[in-house]
Amino acid sequence: MKTFLRRLSRLPQMDFELAAWQMTYLCLAPRRVYRNVYYHKQTKNTWARDDPAMLLLISLCLFVSAILWSVTYAHHDLAGTVRTIFLMIFVEFFAVGLVISTILWALSNRFLTHASHTHATDQRVEWPYAFDVHANSFFPFFLQLNVAQLLLAPVVTRSNWVCLWVGNTLYLSAFTQYVYVTYLGYNALPFLIRSELLLFPIVIFFALYVVSLLGFNIAKGVLEGVFGV
């Protein structure tokens, strides 16, 4: 953590090229991103990344996305745009991420570790690693619900079943991808067991998706709730 905070204040030392590579493969082949986790542990004695470059790149993407949503869809004034930027970066990404990471960190250390390793420091999930997993999972989620949905907003907000299906399928895909990449992150830790239990929310998402096809347009409801249009 000390190394992470130190590098946060030294922009030239951040490896943005590696972060960009990881962000690309999180969308194309997320398993590749987690292949080097064990090597990272052996060389730097931590499961979590010590470079904040990815967090800064995701924050930058959210910053641009918030401006585009405010200008092209919600037609916000300056105050509304600032509010949208704050909500997307500090609430949707960081605050929600802190909650999810903390819950999964606690549950995995309590229920997904071998009983004999419960008190072994190097056999426990590090909280910074849990947040890394959230960041990894969030980027494909962001591309679908912040980028693709912006492009499809005129379609998914229409009042017909085909548009409802497109919008709801987009949400199912985004949340399923988030859960899957999260599962890969915890499955990469060799001391965890039963990590496949982390895939269970996909069953719930699919059931809600089927029910929503009966007439509830998720995209339209979310956009009206967030932007009030």
N, C-alpha and C positions, 0 to 999 in steps of 0.2 A: 504493500500500500504506500509506503514511503517513496519507493521508486516511482510508482504511478503518479503521485502528487508532484514529485520533483520534475518529472518529464512533462507534466501538464503545463509547467511554467517555462518550458524550453521547446518551443515550437519546432526549431530546426532538427531536433533530435528524434522527433516522432517519425515512425515508419508509415507514411501515408500510402506508399506503394503496396506494402503488405496488406494494409487495411482495405484498400480498394480491391486487391485480389481476393481477400476473404469475403468481402461483400458480394462480389461477382459470383463466387462459387457457392455462397449461401443460397443463391437462387437457382444455380445450375446443377450443382452436385454437393449438397451440404455435408455429406459424409467426409469429403476431402478436407474440410476445414478442421474437423476434429481428429484427423489422423495423427497430427503432431502434438496432441495434448500431452501424451506420456513423455515424449522427448522434451517438451517444455518443462515438465516437472523435474526431469532428471538434470537438466542443465541450469535451471533457474530456481529450483526448489519451491515452485508454486504452480498450482494448476491454472490460476488466473493469468490473463495477459497483463503485462506491466506497462503497456503503451496505450495512452488514451486516444490515439489517432482515430479509431473507429467511432468512439463516442462523439468526437468532434465532427466527423464526416456525417454521421446520422443527424446530429443537431443541425448542421448546415442544410442538409436535405429537408429537414422539417421546417426550418426557417423559410426556405424558398417555397416549399409547399404551402405553408400558411399564407404567405403573401399572394400566391396564385389563387388559392381558394377565396381569400378575402376580396381580391380584385375582380376575378372572372366569374365567380359564382355568387358570393354573398353581397358584393358591392359595398363593402364596409368603408367607413371613414378611417382616419388614422388610429383613433382609439380602438375601434373594432378590430383593426388589423393587428395591433399590439396585443389585444386580448387573445386573438386566435393564435398568434405566435406563442404566447405564454401557455395556452392550453395544450398545444401540440407538443411543445418541447418539455415543459416542466411538469405538466400533469399527465398527458398520455404516455410519454416516454419514460421520464424519470420517476414520477410519483407512483404511477401504476406499476412500473417496473420494480420499484423498491418493495412494494407490497407482494407482488408475485414472486420475486426472488427470495424474499424472506420466508414466505410460506413454503416454497419448494425446498429451500435450504433446510428449514426445520424438519419438514416431513421426511426428506431423504435421509438426513442424519438419524432420525428417530426410527424409521421403518424400513429403509432400503439398504442398510449396512448390515454386515455380518455381526451377530451378537458378540463374538470374540473381539471385534475391532471397534466396538462402540466408543472406547475411550482412547483409541490410538489417534494421535494428532494428525498423522499423515494419511490416515484412513477415514477422514471425515471431509465432507464437502465444504470448501471454503466459501464464505459469503461472497467475496468478490467474483469467484468463478460462477456462482449462481447468477449474479448480475450480468456477467459476460454472456452467459447462455441466453438471458433475456434479450440482450442487445443483438445477439446473433439471430434470434427468432423474430425480433421486431422488424428487421430490415425487409425481408420478403413480405411481411405483413404490411409494412408501410407502402411498399410498391403497389400492392393491390388495392388498399383502401384509401391511400392518399394520392396516388398517381393515376392508376387505372380508373378508379372511381371518379376522379376529377374529369377525365376524358369522357367517361360514360355517363356523367351526371344528367345530361339532357335526355338520355335513354332510360336510365334506371328509375327516374322520378316520374315517368309517365304512368298513367292509370290503365294499364292493360296487363294481362297475365304473362305475356312473353317478356315484357320489360321487368315485371316482378321476378320472374324466373332468373333473368340475367343478373339482376342486383343481388338477389338472395344467394345465388350460386357463387357470386364473387365473395360474399361474406363467408360462406362455408369454406371456400378455398383458402381465404386468408387465415381464418382461425385454425383450420386443419394444418396449414403449413406452420403456423406458430407452434402448435402442440408437437408436431413431428420434429421440428428442428430442436425444440426443447428436449424432447426424448433423446435425440442423438447426442446432445450435450451431456446428459447424465449417464447415458449408456456408455459413453467413452471413458468413464471413470472405472477402472478395473475392480475396485473394491465394492461397488454397488451391486445389489441383487434386485431382481424383480422390477427393473427399471421400465419394463414394458407396461406396467400399471399406469405410467404417465401418459399413455396413449388413450386411456379410457375416456377423457373428455370428448374425443372425436365422436364416440358413439352418441353422447348427449347432443353435440352440435348437429349431427346428422338427423337425429330424431326431431329436434327443433326446426331444422331446415325443412323436413317433410311436412310438418304441421304448418309452417309459414307459407308453404305453397298453396294452402287453402284460401289465402287472400290477404296475408299481411306482407306489405312491401317494406322489408328491413331498411334498405338503402334510403327510401323516401322518408321513413320515420326518423332515422338517425340524422339525416341532413336537415330536416325540419326542426328537430330538437336542438341541434348544435348551432345552426345558422339562422333559424327562425324564418326561413323563406319557403 
